[in-house]
Each structure stands twice: as C-alpha cells, then as structure tokens.
C-alpha cells in the first residue's frame, strides 16, 4: 500500500474515532478527563456545556432569583441575558462603562462599578428591574430581557433561550443527576466555612458544618430542594474545593464527573471538601 493511501486510511480511522468519542461523551454517565475540564446541564433532549466559572455564576443568579421569589421564567430571562451580555462571565469591561454579568452601566444608575462586579448585587438589580415590568411574564424571553437591558440588538437574547431553559430547570432541581462537572486537576484545599458563607449569601440559608471539610443540608426529603442544593455545591466545586456531593441515592465526585448510585439519603445533602 502506498504511503499516501496509508495516511488517508489512518486519518479516516482517527476521524471516526474522534466522532465516536464525542458521541459517547454526550452520555451523562461517561466522561473523558482529557476532553472536559467543564460542566454539563442535561435536559430532556439537549445538553448545555459550560466552563466551571460560568456554572458558578449561573448558580448564583438562580439562587438570587429563588431567594427573591422570582418564578422559573424570570430565571430563564436572567440567564439568557447573562449569556448574551457576558457569556456568563463576570467581566470588568464592556461597551462604554458597562461591567459585570449583565453589562450594567454605572452611568445609567445601576450602581457603582464595585457593586456591579458583585454577581449577587448585579443579579438582584436585574430581577428588581424585571419585576417592575407589568407584563414581563407574557413577553417572549428576548423581549423581556430587552425591556430591562435596552440593547442595540433586541433579538440577540433569543438564541440563548433554549440553553437558558435547560440550565434554569436543572439548577432549580427539577430533575435528578442533571448537573455535573469534571475537574482535571485535584480540587484545591477547601474551607467549609468559606463555602457556607457563600451559600448563606446566595440563598439566605446556612448549612450545617461538621468540621472545616464537611457540610450538610437537611432537605426533609424534598427532591427539588435537595437537588438544587446539590447542584449549587457542584457549581462551586472549582472555586471552593468541593470534591464530592451525595444526595438522593447518588454520589458525585469532581475527579470522575459522574453521578453513581450510592446509599445517600433523600433527606440530606452532604458535601466533602478537599484538603
């Protein structure tokens, strides 16, 4: 066989192999570490892929909206807006004086630069503005976002609606094992105190702290609250060194990125931190 023919054959095998790997990794129970220092939110028909810092911000937006009593549709609007404005990253720059997740402008009365670079503050201001729009729930997602943002591209939020619906439903705990992250590097040493403070700031609820490496949340067999708490902890795994989370007959680890069946209780979420 000629060298050129061999090269073409090898290339074909490699391409087919890569396609096979990509197909397999769409399965929620299988992750290849070298492909994914990343997170996933699983819907019925699709998967949203994010970097850990994006999921961290999405979890904070969702938690703030929930704490404020906003419905799931409002959280979808907020997530779609943050995807469009900042790609769900808390950036310190933007068009003119825009900053933060929602690219809010200090000169337009949203707050100071320091305040708007705080995801909790930025999310709170967004939900407050959305809530003042009388008919926002009857509007399309992109229209509701535009009524808050006054963007020069009013239809731009539309392309994020499907992903935002999946992400909102997942983070709100509507389905089991719907959020996962896999971290290629060993989680950094975590502090349960720091993570507990973060949870309190995001949700208004303090967790139970056994020691500086273990947190527990009693959820009274409330599946939605239990999964919502578990997903919030996973979303903070890279930043706060969460190495495992257990709930609802399942156990997740940052190393594998998998939810595996276990004896975990249905009335308690447990997080173990590295270090």
C-alpha positions as CSV (number, residue, x, y, z in Angstrom):
1,X,0.0,0.0,0.0
2,X,1.3,3.4,-0.9
3,X,2.3,5.9,1.8
4,X,-0.4,8.3,0.7
5,X,-3.1,5.7,0.8
6,X,-1.9,4.6,4.3
7,X,-2.0,8.2,5.5
8,X,-5.6,8.7,4.2
9,X,-6.7,5.4,5.9
10,X,-5.1,6.4,9.2
11,X,-6.7,9.8,9.0
12,X,-10.1,8.2,8.4
13,X,-9.8,6.0,11.4
14,X,-8.8,8.9,13.6
15,X,-11.7,11.0,12.5
16,X,-14.2,8.1,13.1
17,X,-12.6,7.5,16.4
18,X,-13.0,11.1,17.4
19,X,-16.6,11.2,16.3
20,X,-17.2,8.0,18.4
21,X,-15.6,9.6,21.4
22,X,-17.7,12.7,21.1
23,X,-20.9,10.7,20.7
24,X,-20.1,8.6,23.8
25,X,-19.3,11.7,25.9
26,X,-22.7,13.0,25.4
27,X,-23.9,10.2,27.7
28,X,-24.5,11.7,31.2
29,X,-22.7,8.7,32.8
30,X,-19.5,8.9,30.9
31,X,-16.7,11.5,30.9
32,X,-13.2,11.5,29.5
33,X,-11.0,13.8,31.6
34,X,-8.8,14.9,28.7
35,X,-11.8,16.3,26.9
36,X,-13.5,18.1,29.7
37,X,-12.4,20.4,32.4
38,X,-16.0,21.5,32.3
39,X,-19.6,21.2,33.4
40,X,-22.9,20.0,31.9
41,X,-26.6,20.7,32.4
42,X,-28.8,17.9,31.0
43,X,-32.2,18.5,29.6
44,X,-34.6,16.0,28.0
45,X,-33.3,16.5,24.5
46,X,-30.1,18.5,24.8
47,X,-27.1,19.3,26.9
48,X,-25.7,22.7,27.9
49,X,-21.9,22.8,28.1
50,X,-20.2,25.4,30.4
51,X,-16.9,26.1,32.0
52,X,-16.9,25.9,35.8
53,X,-16.8,29.7,36.3
54,X,-19.9,30.0,34.0
55,X,-21.8,27.5,36.0
56,X,-20.7,29.2,39.3
57,X,-22.3,32.5,38.0
58,X,-25.4,30.8,36.7
59,X,-25.9,29.1,40.1
60,X,-25.6,32.4,41.9
61,X,-28.1,34.1,39.5
62,X,-30.5,31.2,40.0
63,X,-30.1,31.3,43.8
64,X,-30.7,35.0,44.0
65,X,-33.8,34.8,41.8
66,X,-35.1,31.9,44.0
67,X,-34.4,33.9,47.2
68,X,-36.3,36.8,45.8
69,X,-39.3,34.7,45.0
70,X,-38.9,35.0,41.2
71,X,-40.5,32.3,39.1
72,X,-38.5,30.0,36.8
73,X,-39.3,32.1,33.8
74,X,-37.6,35.1,35.4
75,X,-34.5,33.0,36.0
76,X,-34.5,31.9,32.3
77,X,-34.7,35.5,31.3
78,X,-31.8,36.4,33.6
79,X,-29.6,33.5,32.4
80,X,-30.3,34.3,28.7
81,X,-29.4,37.9,29.4
82,X,-26.1,37.0,31.1
83,X,-25.2,34.6,28.3
84,X,-25.7,37.3,25.7
85,X,-24.1,40.2,27.6
86,X,-21.0,38.5,29.1
87,X,-21.1,34.8,28.1
88,X,-21.9,34.2,31.8
89,X,-18.6,35.6,32.9
90,X,-18.1,38.4,35.5
91,X,-16.1,40.7,33.3
92,X,-14.7,44.0,34.3
93,X,-15.1,45.8,31.0
94,X,-17.7,46.3,28.2
95,X,-19.3,48.7,25.9
96,X,-18.7,52.2,27.2
97,X,-18.9,51.9,31.0
98,X,-20.7,48.5,31.1
99,X,-19.4,45.9,33.5
100,X,-20.3,42.6,35.1
101,X,-22.5,39.7,34.2
102,X,-25.3,41.8,32.8
103,X,-23.1,44.6,31.4
104,X,-25.0,47.1,33.6
105,X,-23.8,50.7,33.4
106,X,-23.0,52.8,36.5
107,X,-23.8,56.0,34.5
108,X,-27.3,54.7,34.0
109,X,-28.0,54.3,37.7
110,X,-27.4,50.6,38.1
111,X,-24.8,51.0,40.9
112,X,-21.1,51.6,41.3
113,X,-18.5,49.6,39.4
114,X,-17.6,47.7,42.5
115,X,-21.3,46.8,43.2
116,X,-21.9,45.7,39.6
117,X,-18.9,43.4,39.7
118,X,-20.6,41.5,42.5
119,X,-22.7,38.8,40.8
120,X,-25.2,38.8,43.7
121,X,-25.7,42.6,43.5
122,X,-25.9,42.5,39.7
123,X,-28.5,39.7,39.7
124,X,-30.6,41.4,42.4
125,X,-30.7,44.6,40.4
126,X,-31.7,42.7,37.2
127,X,-34.5,40.9,38.9
128,X,-35.7,44.1,40.6
129,X,-35.9,45.8,37.2
130,X,-37.6,42.8,35.5
131,X,-40.2,42.6,38.3
132,X,-41.2,46.3,37.7
133,X,-42.3,45.4,34.1
134,X,-46.0,44.8,34.5
135,X,-46.4,42.3,31.6
136,X,-43.0,40.7,31.5
137,X,-44.3,37.2,32.0
138,X,-46.4,37.4,28.9
139,X,-43.4,38.6,26.8
140,X,-41.1,36.4,24.8
141,X,-37.8,35.7,26.7
142,X,-35.8,38.1,24.4
143,X,-38.5,40.8,24.7
144,X,-38.5,40.6,28.5
145,X,-34.7,40.8,28.5
146,X,-34.7,43.8,26.2
147,X,-37.2,45.7,28.3
148,X,-34.6,45.6,31.1
149,X,-31.4,46.0,29.0
150,X,-32.4,48.4,26.2
151,X,-29.8,46.7,24.0
152,X,-28.9,47.8,20.4
153,X,-29.6,44.2,19.4
154,X,-33.1,43.4,20.9
155,X,-33.4,39.9,19.3
156,X,-29.9,38.7,20.4
157,X,-31.2,37.1,23.6
158,X,-33.4,34.8,21.6
159,X,-30.6,32.4,20.7
160,X,-29.9,31.7,24.3
161,X,-33.5,30.8,25.3
162,X,-33.2,27.0,24.8
163,X,-29.9,26.7,26.8
164,X,-31.2,29.0,29.5
165,X,-34.4,27.0,29.9
166,X,-32.4,23.8,30.4
167,X,-29.9,25.4,32.7
168,X,-32.7,27.1,34.8
169,X,-34.7,23.8,35.1
170,X,-31.5,21.9,36.1
171,X,-30.2,24.4,38.7
172,X,-33.7,24.7,40.2
173,X,-33.5,20.9,40.9
174,X,-36.3,19.8,38.6
175,X,-34.5,16.6,37.6
176,X,-32.1,14.2,39.4
177,X,-28.4,14.0,38.3
178,X,-28.9,16.9,35.8
179,X,-25.8,18.9,36.7
180,X,-22.2,17.6,36.7
181,X,-18.7,18.9,36.5
182,X,-15.4,17.1,35.9
183,X,-12.2,18.8,37.0
184,X,-8.9,17.6,35.6
185,X,-6.8,18.9,38.4
186,X,-7.1,18.0,42.0
187,X,-9.6,20.4,43.8
188,X,-7.8,23.0,45.8
189,X,-8.0,22.8,49.6
190,X,-11.5,23.9,50.6
191,X,-12.9,25.7,53.6
192,X,-16.4,24.6,54.7
193,X,-16.7,28.0,56.5
194,X,-16.0,29.9,53.3
195,X,-18.4,27.8,51.3
196,X,-21.1,28.0,54.0
197,X,-20.7,31.8,53.9
198,X,-21.1,31.8,50.1
199,X,-24.2,29.6,50.4
200,X,-25.7,31.9,53.0
201,X,-25.0,35.0,50.8
202,X,-26.5,33.3,47.7
203,X,-29.5,31.6,49.2
204,X,-30.1,33.2,52.7
205,X,-29.8,29.7,54.3
206,X,-26.8,28.4,56.3
207,X,-25.7,24.8,56.0
208,X,-24.7,22.5,58.9
209,X,-20.9,22.4,59.3
210,X,-19.5,19.2,60.9
211,X,-15.9,20.4,60.5
212,X,-13.9,22.5,58.0
213,X,-14.2,19.8,55.3
214,X,-17.9,18.7,55.6
215,X,-21.2,20.5,55.0
216,X,-24.7,19.1,55.4
217,X,-28.1,20.3,54.3
218,X,-31.3,18.8,55.8
219,X,-33.9,18.9,53.0
220,X,-36.8,17.0,54.5
221,X,-36.9,14.5,51.6
222,X,-37.8,17.5,49.3
223,X,-36.3,16.2,46.0
224,X,-36.3,19.7,44.3
225,X,-34.6,21.5,47.2
226,X,-32.2,18.6,47.6
227,X,-31.1,18.5,44.0
228,X,-31.0,22.3,43.9
229,X,-28.7,22.4,46.9
230,X,-26.5,19.6,45.5
231,X,-26.2,21.4,42.1
232,X,-25.3,24.6,43.8
233,X,-22.5,22.8,45.6
234,X,-21.2,21.3,42.4
235,X,-21.3,24.6,40.7
236,X,-18.9,25.9,43.4
237,X,-16.6,22.9,43.2
238,X,-13.7,24.5,41.4
239,X,-13.8,27.8,43.3
240,X,-14.2,26.2,46.8
241,X,-12.6,22.8,46.5
242,X,-15.7,20.6,46.7
243,X,-14.5,17.1,45.9
244,X,-17.8,15.1,46.3
245,X,-21.5,15.6,46.8
246,X,-24.0,13.0,47.9
247,X,-27.8,13.1,47.8
248,X,-30.9,11.0,46.7
249,X,-29.2,7.7,46.3
250,X,-26.3,9.1,44.3
251,X,-22.7,10.3,44.8
252,X,-20.8,12.7,42.6
253,X,-17.1,13.3,42.5
254,X,-15.1,16.1,40.8
255,X,-12.5,13.6,39.7
256,X,-14.9,11.4,37.7
257,X,-17.6,13.9,36.9
258,X,-20.1,11.2,37.3
259,X,-23.2,10.6,39.5
260,X,-23.0,7.0,40.7
261,X,-25.7,5.1,42.7
262,X,-25.0,5.0,46.4
263,X,-26.7,4.8,49.8
264,X,-27.0,8.6,50.1
265,X,-30.2,9.7,51.9
266,X,-33.1,11.5,50.4
267,X,-33.4,14.0,53.3
268,X,-29.8,15.2,53.4
269,X,-27.2,16.6,51.1
270,X,-23.6,16.1,52.1
271,X,-20.5,17.9,50.6
272,X,-17.0,16.9,51.2
273,X,-14.2,19.4,50.6
274,X,-10.6,18.7,49.5
275,X,-7.6,19.1,51.8
